[in-house]
């Protein structure tokens, strides 16, 4: 089985389970995990570019709106 076959199988599985996947991504657990990941990424970015903290917070907030349930 090649990479293309694996990608196609993954697409098929996603389509077959789309409702379950969307429900899981919108869950409270997904929100908690995404918040931790986004906080960590934002903190790292602020250490690398301390002068861009306001922009980093804005990006973090916009991404957070797109993931999870809050």
N, C-alpha and C positions, 0 to 999 in steps of 0.2 A: 504494500500500500504506500503510495507516494504522498508527498505533502499536499498536492492538489486534492487527492482523495480524502485526506484527513480534514482539510478545510471544508470541502463539500459536505462531509458527514457532520461536521460541527454545525454548519448552516442548517442542515436538515433537523438535527436535534434541537437547535434553538427554535426553529419554526414550529416544531411539534410541541414544544414546551413554552412557547412565548408567554402565555398567561402566568405560568408559575415563575418564570424568570422575572417578569415585570413586577409581580407581587413581592418577590424576594428583594428586588432592588429598591422597592418602596417601603420596606419594612423598617421598624424601629432599630433592629439589629444592624441593618445596612447603614442607617443614619449614624449610629454610634461609631461604626468602623470608619465610615467616610470622614467623619469629623476628626477622628484621631489621625488619620492619614493626612488630611488637609492641614491640620494644625502643625504636624511634623514638617510637612513640605514648606509651609509658610515660615516656620521658625528657621529652617535651614536657609531659605531664600533671604530672609532678613539678615542672617549672619554673613552671607556672601555679598549682599547689596543693602547695607543698612540705610542708605539714603532713599531707598525705594519702598520703605515700609508701608506707606499709604497705598501705593499702587498694588503691592503684594496683598494687602488686606482686601482690597477691592476685588482682585482676581479670585482670592480664596472664597469670598462671599458669593460671587457669581457662580463658581463651580459648585459650591455647597447647595445652591438653589436647584441645580440640575440633578443632584444625586440624593437619594434617600427620600424622606417624607417631610422635611422641614426646610 
